[in-house]
Amino acid sequence: MLDADTLESGASAPITLLLVDDHPVVRKGTRELLETEPDLRVVGEASSGEEAILRARALNPHVILMDVSMPGMNGIDATRAIKAEQPGVGVLVLTSYDDDAYVFALLEAGAAGYLLKNASEDDLLGAVRAVAAGESALHPSVARKVLERFSAHTTPTPPEDDLSPRELEVLRVAATGRTNKEIARDLEISPRTVQVHLANIFSKLGVGSRTEAVLHGIRRGWIDPQSV
């Protein structure tokens, strides 16, 4: 995830990306699309889960575009391993698979977004930027499945031991899909304060994105799934 100070200042440092896919043609096409954007920079590629872990460790990118099915270690295990080492990195799954088992396993592993390869170029670029900012990026069909699955497996716990009342308020508003500026407007605080609260939320919950934080909140009964 991009540093809050960088986001707040509007600095022009590019979003760095690592592409993980075992098909060279797919990586080439994705790279060519991303590098047409001045705020995006591909810093590396990997063709397997094992290589993705090593490249992520060496390059520390803001966002990893992760395929699911690859020779050797798959994208699920690679995502889990990378998030264990680098909880702040945003993993955006880019795959042809719309299978429930893959979706839930990858989100449980810490993926911040799940996009199908038939998504439009604008959707992909928007998802990359959203994940870099710590926001959610789920394909609509995936989002519906996620809400149905996680809302059915809640374990109510009091939020006081984890989040302050204000942090819980910010998380609940963030769960509706509002941007930082919209959250700031709704709660009558500054965007910088929203960023600080979100950073604290991520740190307390041990997550690196809104997707993870919102799913955490749904599972514990802090967030009404109907509001998401």
C-alpha positions in Angstrom: 0.0 0.0 0.0 1.2 3.5 -0.8 2.5 5.6 2.1 -0.2 7.9 3.6 2.0 10.9 3.4 2.6 10.3 -0.3 -1.1 9.9 -1.0 -1.9 13.1 1.0 0.7 15.2 -0.6 -0.2 14.1 -4.1 3.4 13.2 -4.8 4.1 11.8 -8.2 6.0 8.7 -7.1 4.7 5.9 -9.4 2.9 2.8 -8.2 5.3 -0.1 -8.5 4.0 -3.5 -9.7 5.1 -7.1 -9.9 3.4 -9.2 -12.5 3.0 -12.9 -11.7 1.7 -15.2 -14.5 3.2 -18.3 -16.1 2.2 -17.1 -19.6 4.8 -14.8 -21.1 2.3 -13.4 -23.6 -0.1 -12.4 -20.8 2.7 -10.7 -18.9 3.8 -8.9 -22.0 0.3 -7.6 -22.8 -0.4 -6.6 -19.2 3.0 -4.8 -18.9 2.3 -2.9 -22.2 -1.1 -1.7 -20.9 0.2 -0.7 -17.5 3.2 1.1 -18.8 1.1 3.4 -20.9 0.1 5.0 -17.6 2.5 7.6 -16.2 1.7 6.7 -12.5 2.3 3.0 -12.9 5.7 1.3 -13.2 6.3 -2.5 -13.6 9.4 -3.3 -11.7 9.5 -7.1 -12.2 7.9 -10.3 -13.4 7.6 -13.8 -12.1 6.3 -17.0 -13.7 5.7 -19.1 -10.6 4.6 -18.8 -7.0 8.1 -19.5 -5.7 9.6 -16.9 -8.0 6.9 -14.4 -6.9 7.9 -14.7 -3.3 11.6 -14.1 -4.1 10.8 -11.1 -6.4 8.4 -9.6 -4.0 11.0 -9.8 -1.2 13.7 -8.2 -3.4 11.5 -5.5 -5.0 8.9 -4.7 -2.4 6.3 -3.5 -4.9 3.2 -1.6 -4.0 0.9 -4.0 -5.9 1.3 -7.6 -7.1 -0.9 -8.9 -10.0 -1.2 -12.5 -9.1 -2.4 -15.4 -11.3 -4.0 -18.5 -9.6 -2.9 -21.6 -11.5 0.8 -21.9 -12.1 3.3 -24.7 -12.2 4.7 -25.5 -8.8 3.4 -23.2 -6.1 0.0 -21.7 -7.0 -1.2 -18.2 -6.5 -3.0 -19.0 -3.2 0.1 -20.3 -1.4 2.2 -17.6 -2.9 -0.2 -14.9 -1.7 -0.3 -16.3 1.8 3.5 -16.5 2.0 4.0 -13.0 0.6 1.4 -11.5 3.0 3.1 -13.2 5.9 6.3 -11.4 5.1 5.0 -8.2 3.7 1.5 -7.5 5.1 1.4 -4.0 3.5 1.7 -5.2 -0.1 -1.5 -5.2 -2.1 -2.2 -8.4 -4.0 -4.6 -8.1 -6.9 -5.6 -11.4 -8.3 -6.0 -11.4 -12.1 -7.3 -14.7 -13.3 -9.7 -16.5 -15.6 -11.1 -18.6 -12.7 -14.4 -17.5 -11.2 -14.5 -20.6 -8.9 -15.8 -20.1 -5.4 -13.0 -22.2 -3.9 -10.3 -20.0 -5.5 -12.1 -16.8 -4.6 -12.5 -17.6 -0.9 -9.0 -19.2 -0.6 -7.3 -16.2 -2.1 -9.2 -13.6 0.0 -8.5 -15.7 3.1 -4.8 -15.7 2.1 -4.9 -11.9 2.1 -5.7 -10.8 -1.5 -7.0 -7.2 -1.6 -8.8 -7.6 -5.0 -10.0 -10.3 -7.4 -10.5 -9.4 -11.0 -11.3 -11.6 -14.0 -9.2 -11.5 -17.1 -12.2 -10.5 -19.2 -12.3 -7.2 -17.2 -11.9 -4.0 -19.3 -8.7 -2.1 -19.4 -10.2 0.7 -17.4 -11.4 -1.7 -14.8 -7.9 -3.2 -14.4 -6.2 0.2 -14.2 -8.8 1.3 -11.6 -8.3 -1.8 -9.6 -4.5 -1.4 -9.5 -4.9 2.1 -8.2 -7.5 1.1 -5.7 -5.4 -1.7 -4.3 -2.3 0.6 -4.1 -4.4 3.0 -2.0 -5.5 0.2 0.3 -9.0 0.0 -1.1 -11.0 -3.0 -2.3 -11.2 -4.1 -5.9 -13.6 -7.0 -6.4 -15.3 -8.1 -9.5 -19.1 -7.6 -8.9 -19.9 -11.3 -9.2 -17.0 -12.1 -6.8 -18.2 -9.4 -4.3 -21.7 -11.0 -4.1 -20.2 -14.4 -3.4 -17.9 -13.0 -0.8 -20.7 -11.3 1.1 -22.9 -14.4 1.1 -20.1 -16.6 2.3 -18.6 -14.4 5.0 -21.9 -13.1 6.3 -23.0 -16.7 6.9 -19.9 -17.4 9.1 -19.8 -14.6 11.7 -18.5 -15.0 15.2 -19.7 -11.9 17.1 -17.1 -10.4 19.3 -16.9 -6.9 21.0 -14.8 -4.5 18.9 -13.7 -2.5 21.9 -10.6 -4.8 22.4 -9.5 -4.2 18.8 -10.7 -0.8 17.6 -11.6 2.5 19.1 -15.2 3.8 18.5 -13.9 6.3 15.9 -11.9 3.6 14.1 -14.9 1.3 14.0 -16.9 4.2 12.6 -14.4 4.8 9.9 -14.3 1.1 9.1 -18.0 0.8 8.8 -18.2 3.8 6.4 -15.2 2.4 4.4 -17.1 -0.8 4.0 -19.8 1.0 1.9 -17.1 1.6 -0.7 -16.6 5.3 -0.1 -13.3 7.0 -0.9 -11.1 8.6 1.7 -12.4 12.0 0.7 -16.0 10.8 0.9 -15.4 9.3 4.3 -13.9 12.5 5.5 -16.9 14.5 4.3 -19.4 12.1 5.9 -17.6 12.1 9.3 -16.5 15.8 9.1 -12.8 15.1 9.5 -9.9 15.6 7.1 -8.8 13.1 4.5 -5.4 12.9 6.3 -7.2 11.9 9.5 -9.1 9.2 7.6 -5.8 7.8 6.3 -4.4 7.8 9.9 -7.4 5.9 11.2 -7.2 3.4 8.3 -3.5 2.8 8.9 -4.2 2.2 12.6 -7.1 -0.2 11.7 -4.9 -2.1 9.4 -2.1 -2.3 12.0 -4.4 -3.4 14.8 -6.1 -6.1 12.7 -2.9 -7.2 11.1 -4.2 -6.6 7.6 -3.0 -4.6 4.6 -6.1 -3.6 2.8 -9.8 -2.5 3.1 -10.9 -5.9 1.7 -9.1 -7.7 4.6 -10.3 -5.2 7.2 -13.9 -5.3 6.0 -14.0 -9.1 5.9 -12.5 -9.2 9.4 -15.3 -6.9 10.5 -18.0 -8.9 8.9 -16.8 -12.2 10.4 -16.8 -10.6 13.9 -20.2 -9.1 13.5 -19.0 -5.4 13.5 -20.3 -4.7 10.0 -23.7 -5.3 8.6 -23.1 -7.1 5.3 -26.2 -5.4 3.9 -24.3 -2.1 4.1 -21.4 -3.3 2.0 
